[in-house]
Amino acid sequence: MTLHLSRPHWTPQRGATALTPGQRVPVVHRVGALVVAAAIAVFGVLGLLNGLDFFSTDGDRVLGLSSNGLLSTISLVTAAVLVAAVLRGPRVTSTVMIVVGALFLLSALANLAVLRTDWNFLAFRFPNVVFSVVAGLTLLLLGAYGRVSGNLPADSPYARTSDDDPEPVDDSPSTPEEYAAERAMRAAEVAVVQRLATPDQRRRVDAMAEVSSRADRRRVWMSFD
Protein backbone atom coordinates (compact mmCIF):
# COMPACT_ATOMS: atom_id res chain seq x y z
CA MET A 1 0.00 0.00 0.00
CA THR A 2 1.33 3.39 -0.97
CA LEU A 3 0.63 6.35 1.20
CA HIS A 4 0.30 9.60 -0.71
CA LEU A 5 0.92 12.71 1.30
CA SER A 6 -0.53 15.84 -0.14
CA ARG A 7 1.36 19.06 0.42
CA PRO A 8 -0.89 21.94 1.29
CA HIS A 9 -0.76 24.67 -1.28
CA TRP A 10 -0.28 28.18 -0.01
CA THR A 11 -1.28 31.01 -2.23
CA PRO A 12 -0.01 34.42 -1.22
CA GLN A 13 -2.62 37.08 -0.99
CA ARG A 14 -1.62 39.54 -3.57
CA GLY A 15 -2.17 43.12 -2.65
CA ALA A 16 -2.49 42.37 1.06
CA THR A 17 0.45 44.64 1.79
CA ALA A 18 0.45 46.58 -1.45
CA LEU A 19 0.62 50.32 -1.15
CA THR A 20 -1.96 52.52 -2.74
CA PRO A 21 -0.73 55.27 -5.10
CA GLY A 22 -1.17 57.86 -2.38
CA GLN A 23 0.74 55.79 0.18
CA ARG A 24 3.51 55.07 -2.31
CA VAL A 25 4.31 58.76 -2.80
CA PRO A 26 5.91 59.48 0.63
CA VAL A 27 7.78 56.17 0.49
CA VAL A 28 9.34 57.09 -2.85
CA HIS A 29 10.32 60.51 -1.50
CA ARG A 30 11.93 59.18 1.64
CA VAL A 31 13.71 56.19 0.09
CA GLY A 32 14.94 58.30 -2.83
CA ALA A 33 16.29 60.98 -0.52
CA LEU A 34 18.07 58.42 1.67
CA VAL A 35 19.66 56.67 -1.32
CA VAL A 36 20.99 59.92 -2.77
CA ALA A 37 22.12 61.06 0.69
CA ALA A 38 24.00 57.80 1.24
CA ALA A 39 25.84 58.10 -2.08
CA ILE A 40 26.81 61.72 -1.40
CA ALA A 41 27.83 60.93 2.18
CA VAL A 42 30.13 58.08 1.09
CA PHE A 43 31.77 60.41 -1.43
CA GLY A 44 32.25 63.09 1.23
CA VAL A 45 33.58 60.75 3.90
CA LEU A 46 36.13 59.13 1.57
CA GLY A 47 37.30 62.58 0.50
CA LEU A 48 37.89 63.69 4.07
CA LEU A 49 39.55 60.40 5.02
CA ASN A 50 42.02 60.84 2.16
CA GLY A 51 43.13 64.14 3.70
CA LEU A 52 42.43 66.21 0.59
CA ASP A 53 43.51 69.83 0.48
CA PHE A 54 40.57 72.02 1.38
CA PHE A 55 40.89 74.63 -1.38
CA SER A 56 42.82 72.70 -4.02
CA THR A 57 41.63 73.48 -7.56
CA ASP A 58 43.21 70.30 -8.96
CA GLY A 59 41.58 67.79 -6.64
CA ASP A 60 42.17 64.07 -6.20
CA ARG A 61 40.20 61.06 -7.45
CA VAL A 62 37.42 59.77 -5.19
CA LEU A 63 35.10 57.11 -6.64
CA GLY A 64 35.96 58.23 -10.14
CA LEU A 65 35.26 61.89 -9.40
CA SER A 66 37.50 64.78 -8.49
CA SER A 67 37.22 66.23 -5.01
CA ASN A 68 38.86 68.44 -2.45
CA GLY A 69 38.20 69.13 1.22
CA LEU A 70 35.61 71.81 0.49
CA LEU A 71 33.60 69.63 -1.90
CA SER A 72 33.74 66.73 0.57
CA THR A 73 32.41 68.95 3.35
CA ILE A 74 29.62 70.31 1.14
CA SER A 75 28.68 66.74 0.20
CA LEU A 76 28.35 65.73 3.86
CA VAL A 77 26.27 68.82 4.65
CA THR A 78 23.98 68.10 1.69
CA ALA A 79 23.54 64.50 2.82
CA ALA A 80 22.73 65.68 6.35
CA VAL A 81 20.11 68.10 4.99
CA LEU A 82 18.42 65.30 3.04
CA VAL A 83 18.38 62.99 6.05
CA ALA A 84 17.00 65.77 8.27
CA ALA A 85 14.24 66.37 5.71
CA VAL A 86 13.33 62.67 5.77
CA LEU A 87 12.99 62.84 9.55
CA ARG A 88 10.70 65.88 9.28
CA GLY A 89 8.20 64.22 6.96
CA PRO A 90 7.39 63.44 3.32
CA ARG A 91 6.22 66.95 2.40
CA VAL A 92 9.45 68.52 3.68
CA THR A 93 11.43 65.76 1.98
CA SER A 94 9.79 66.47 -1.36
CA THR A 95 10.42 70.21 -1.09
CA VAL A 96 14.05 69.78 -0.04
CA MET A 97 14.69 67.27 -2.84
CA ILE A 98 13.35 69.71 -5.43
CA VAL A 99 15.44 72.57 -4.04
CA VAL A 100 18.63 70.52 -3.71
CA GLY A 101 18.09 69.03 -7.17
CA ALA A 102 17.85 72.51 -8.66
CA LEU A 103 21.03 73.53 -6.82
CA PHE A 104 22.83 70.49 -8.25
CA LEU A 105 21.90 71.56 -11.76
CA LEU A 106 22.99 75.15 -11.10
CA SER A 107 26.25 73.84 -9.65
CA ALA A 108 26.85 71.77 -12.77
CA LEU A 109 26.42 74.81 -15.02
CA ALA A 110 28.46 77.12 -12.81
CA ASN A 111 31.36 74.71 -12.38
CA LEU A 112 31.33 73.81 -16.06
CA ALA A 113 32.03 77.47 -16.78
CA VAL A 114 35.08 77.54 -14.48
CA LEU A 115 36.67 74.19 -15.35
CA ARG A 116 40.49 74.40 -15.54
CA THR A 117 40.54 77.92 -14.16
CA ASP A 118 41.66 79.43 -10.87
CA TRP A 119 37.97 79.83 -9.96
CA ASN A 120 37.45 76.08 -9.80
CA PHE A 121 37.21 76.09 -5.99
CA LEU A 122 35.39 72.74 -5.86
CA ALA A 123 38.01 70.99 -8.02
CA PHE A 124 35.40 69.96 -10.57
CA ARG A 125 36.19 67.94 -13.64
CA PHE A 126 33.83 66.92 -16.40
CA PRO A 127 32.74 63.66 -14.64
CA ASN A 128 31.71 65.83 -11.67
CA VAL A 129 29.53 67.92 -13.98
CA VAL A 130 27.87 64.79 -15.34
CA PHE A 131 27.30 63.47 -11.82
CA SER A 132 25.78 66.79 -10.71
CA VAL A 133 23.36 66.74 -13.64
CA VAL A 134 22.34 63.13 -12.99
CA ALA A 135 21.96 63.67 -9.23
CA GLY A 136 20.04 66.90 -9.77
CA LEU A 137 17.60 65.37 -12.23
CA THR A 138 17.12 62.35 -9.97
CA LEU A 139 16.29 64.53 -7.00
CA LEU A 140 13.94 66.70 -9.05
CA LEU A 141 12.06 63.74 -10.50
CA LEU A 142 11.77 61.89 -7.19
CA GLY A 143 10.83 65.04 -5.31
CA ALA A 144 8.11 65.91 -7.83
CA TYR A 145 6.80 62.33 -7.99
CA GLY A 146 3.15 62.20 -7.00
CA ARG A 147 3.13 65.91 -6.17
CA VAL A 148 3.29 67.81 -9.46
CA SER A 149 0.18 66.41 -11.12
CA GLY A 150 -3.32 67.48 -11.98
CA ASN A 151 -4.86 64.12 -11.05
CA LEU A 152 -3.64 63.22 -7.59
CA PRO A 153 -5.15 60.23 -5.77
CA ALA A 154 -7.49 61.04 -2.91
CA ASP A 155 -5.13 59.57 -0.29
CA SER A 156 -2.12 61.51 -1.54
CA PRO A 157 -0.61 63.84 1.09
CA TYR A 158 -0.62 66.55 -1.58
CA ALA A 159 -4.23 66.16 -2.73
CA ARG A 160 -6.28 69.25 -2.10
CA THR A 161 -9.75 68.83 -0.73
CA SER A 162 -12.63 70.96 -1.89
CA ASP A 163 -14.35 71.10 1.49
CA ASP A 164 -14.08 74.89 1.52
CA ASP A 165 -15.94 75.24 -1.77
CA PRO A 166 -19.62 76.01 -1.16
CA GLU A 167 -22.06 73.57 -2.66
CA PRO A 168 -24.35 75.03 -5.33
CA VAL A 169 -27.86 75.79 -4.10
CA ASP A 170 -30.82 74.80 -6.25
CA ASP A 171 -33.14 77.82 -6.41
CA SER A 172 -35.54 76.25 -8.87
CA PRO A 173 -39.23 76.00 -7.90
CA SER A 174 -40.40 72.58 -6.73
CA THR A 175 -44.13 72.92 -5.95
CA PRO A 176 -47.14 74.03 -8.02
CA GLU A 177 -47.46 77.13 -5.84
CA GLU A 178 -43.83 78.10 -6.49
CA TYR A 179 -44.21 77.59 -10.26
CA ALA A 180 -47.32 79.79 -10.19
CA ALA A 181 -45.42 82.42 -8.20
CA GLU A 182 -42.61 82.38 -10.76
CA ARG A 183 -45.05 83.05 -13.59
CA ALA A 184 -46.73 85.84 -11.65
CA MET A 185 -43.34 87.39 -10.80
CA ARG A 186 -42.27 87.51 -14.43
CA ALA A 187 -45.63 88.97 -15.48
CA ALA A 188 -45.39 91.65 -12.78
CA GLU A 189 -41.84 92.63 -13.76
CA VAL A 190 -42.88 92.97 -17.41
CA ALA A 191 -45.89 95.03 -16.38
CA VAL A 192 -43.68 97.35 -14.30
CA VAL A 193 -41.34 97.90 -17.25
CA GLN A 194 -44.32 98.63 -19.53
CA ARG A 195 -45.89 100.85 -16.85
CA LEU A 196 -48.99 98.70 -16.81
CA ALA A 197 -48.49 97.20 -13.33
CA THR A 198 -51.15 97.28 -10.68
CA PRO A 199 -50.36 98.77 -7.26
CA ASP A 200 -50.05 95.24 -5.85
CA GLN A 201 -47.60 94.21 -8.56
CA ARG A 202 -45.47 97.33 -8.03
CA ARG A 203 -45.45 96.70 -4.27
CA ARG A 204 -44.29 93.13 -4.72
CA VAL A 205 -41.64 93.98 -7.31
CA ASP A 206 -40.25 96.75 -5.05
CA ALA A 207 -40.04 94.28 -2.16
CA MET A 208 -38.27 91.67 -4.31
CA ALA A 209 -35.62 94.25 -5.22
CA GLU A 210 -34.35 94.05 -1.62
CA VAL A 211 -33.11 90.46 -2.09
CA SER A 212 -30.93 88.84 -4.73
CA SER A 213 -31.40 85.08 -4.88
CA ARG A 214 -34.17 83.49 -6.88
CA ALA A 215 -35.52 81.59 -3.88
CA ASP A 216 -35.61 84.73 -1.73
CA ARG A 217 -37.39 86.71 -4.44
CA ARG A 218 -39.97 83.95 -4.73
CA ARG A 219 -40.38 83.86 -0.95
CA VAL A 220 -40.96 87.63 -0.82
CA TRP A 221 -43.55 87.41 -3.59
CA MET A 222 -45.43 84.62 -1.90
CA SER A 223 -45.40 86.46 1.45
CA PHE A 224 -47.96 88.92 -0.01
CA ASP A 225 -50.45 86.13 -0.71
C-alpha positions in Angstrom: 0.0 0.0 0.0 1.3 3.4 -1.0 0.6 6.3 1.2 0.3 9.6 -0.7 0.9 12.7 1.3 -0.5 15.8 -0.1 1.4 19.1 0.4 -0.9 21.9 1.3 -0.8 24.7 -1.3 -0.3 28.2 0.0 -1.3 31.0 -2.2 0.0 34.4 -1.2 -2.6 37.1 -1.0 -1.6 39.5 -3.6 -2.2 43.1 -2.7 -2.5 42.4 1.1 0.4 44.6 1.8 0.5 46.6 -1.4 0.6 50.3 -1.1 -2.0 52.5 -2.7 -0.7 55.3 -5.1 -1.2 57.9 -2.4 0.7 55.8 0.2 3.5 55.1 -2.3 4.3 58.8 -2.8 5.9 59.5 0.6 7.8 56.2 0.5 9.3 57.1 -2.8 10.3 60.5 -1.5 11.9 59.2 1.6 13.7 56.2 0.1 14.9 58.3 -2.8 16.3 61.0 -0.5 18.1 58.4 1.7 19.7 56.7 -1.3 21.0 59.9 -2.8 22.1 61.1 0.7 24.0 57.8 1.2 25.8 58.1 -2.1 26.8 61.7 -1.4 27.8 60.9 2.2 30.1 58.1 1.1 31.8 60.4 -1.4 32.2 63.1 1.2 33.6 60.7 3.9 36.1 59.1 1.6 37.3 62.6 0.5 37.9 63.7 4.1 39.5 60.4 5.0 42.0 60.8 2.2 43.1 64.1 3.7 42.4 66.2 0.6 43.5 69.8 0.5 40.6 72.0 1.4 40.9 74.6 -1.4 42.8 72.7 -4.0 41.6 73.5 -7.6 43.2 70.3 -9.0 41.6 67.8 -6.6 42.2 64.1 -6.2 40.2 61.1 -7.4 37.4 59.8 -5.2 35.1 57.1 -6.6 36.0 58.2 -10.1 35.3 61.9 -9.4 37.5 64.8 -8.5 37.2 66.2 -5.0 38.9 68.4 -2.4 38.2 69.1 1.2 35.6 71.8 0.5 33.6 69.6 -1.9 33.7 66.7 0.6 32.4 69.0 3.3 29.6 70.3 1.1 28.7 66.7 0.2 28.3 65.7 3.9 26.3 68.8 4.7 24.0 68.1 1.7 23.5 64.5 2.8 22.7 65.7 6.3 20.1 68.1 5.0 18.4 65.3 3.0 18.4 63.0 6.1 17.0 65.8 8.3 14.2 66.4 5.7 13.3 62.7 5.8 13.0 62.8 9.6 10.7 65.9 9.3 8.2 64.2 7.0 7.4 63.4 3.3 6.2 66.9 2.4 9.4 68.5 3.7 11.4 65.8 2.0 9.8 66.5 -1.4 10.4 70.2 -1.1 14.1 69.8 0.0 14.7 67.3 -2.8 13.3 69.7 -5.4 15.4 72.6 -4.0 18.6 70.5 -3.7 18.1 69.0 -7.2 17.8 72.5 -8.7 21.0 73.5 -6.8 22.8 70.5 -8.2 21.9 71.6 -11.8 23.0 75.1 -11.1 26.3 73.8 -9.7 26.9 71.8 -12.8 26.4 74.8 -15.0 28.5 77.1 -12.8 31.4 74.7 -12.4 31.3 73.8 -16.1 32.0 77.5 -16.8 35.1 77.5 -14.5 36.7 74.2 -15.4 40.5 74.4 -15.5 40.5 77.9 -14.2 41.7 79.4 -10.9 38.0 79.8 -10.0 37.4 76.1 -9.8 37.2 76.1 -6.0 35.4 72.7 -5.9 38.0 71.0 -8.0 35.4 70.0 -10.6 36.2 67.9 -13.6 33.8 66.9 -16.4 32.7 63.7 -14.6 31.7 65.8 -11.7 29.5 67.9 -14.0 27.9 64.8 -15.3 27.3 63.5 -11.8 25.8 66.8 -10.7 23.4 66.7 -13.6 22.3 63.1 -13.0 22.0 63.7 -9.2 20.0 66.9 -9.8 17.6 65.4 -12.2 17.1 62.4 -10.0 16.3 64.5 -7.0 13.9 66.7 -9.1 12.1 63.7 -10.5 11.8 61.9 -7.2 10.8 65.0 -5.3 8.1 65.9 -7.8 6.8 62.3 -8.0 3.1 62.2 -7.0 3.1 65.9 -6.2 3.3 67.8 -9.5 0.2 66.4 -11.1 -3.3 67.5 -12.0 -4.9 64.1 -11.1 -3.6 63.2 -7.6 -5.1 60.2 -5.8 -7.5 61.0 -2.9 -5.1 59.6 -0.3 -2.1 61.5 -1.5 -0.6 63.8 1.1 -0.6 66.5 -1.6 -4.2 66.2 -2.7 -6.3 69.3 -2.1 -9.7 68.8 -0.7 -12.6 71.0 -1.9 -14.4 71.1 1.5 -14.1 74.9 1.5 -15.9 75.2 -1.8 -19.6 76.0 -1.2 -22.1 73.6 -2.7 -24.3 75.0 -5.3 -27.9 75.8 -4.1 -30.8 74.8 -6.2 -33.1 77.8 -6.4 -35.5 76.2 -8.9 -39.2 76.0 -7.9 -40.4 72.6 -6.7 -44.1 72.9 -5.9 -47.1 74.0 -8.0 -47.5 77.1 -5.8 -43.8 78.1 -6.5 -44.2 77.6 -10.3 -47.3 79.8 -10.2 -45.4 82.4 -8.2 -42.6 82.4 -10.8 -45.0 83.0 -13.6 -46.7 85.8 -11.7 -43.3 87.4 -10.8 -42.3 87.5 -14.4 -45.6 89.0 -15.5 -45.4 91.7 -12.8 -41.8 92.6 -13.8 -42.9 93.0 -17.4 -45.9 95.0 -16.4 -43.7 97.3 -14.3 -41.3 97.9 -17.3 -44.3 98.6 -19.5 -45.9 100.8 -16.9 -49.0 98.7 -16.8 -48.5 97.2 -13.3 -51.1 97.3 -10.7 -50.4 98.8 -7.3 -50.1 95.2 -5.8 -47.6 94.2 -8.6 -45.5 97.3 -8.0 -45.4 96.7 -4.3 -44.3 93.1 -4.7 -41.6 94.0 -7.3 -40.2 96.7 -5.1 -40.0 94.3 -2.2 -38.3 91.7 -4.3 -35.6 94.3 -5.2 -34.4 94.0 -1.6 -33.1 90.5 -2.1 -30.9 88.8 -4.7 -31.4 85.1 -4.9 -34.2 83.5 -6.9 -35.5 81.6 -3.9 -35.6 84.7 -1.7 -37.4 86.7 -4.4 -40.0 84.0 -4.7 -40.4 83.9 -0.9 -41.0 87.6 -0.8 -43.6 87.4 -3.6 -45.4 84.6 -1.9 -45.4 86.5 1.5 -48.0 88.9 0.0 -50.5 86.1 -0.7 
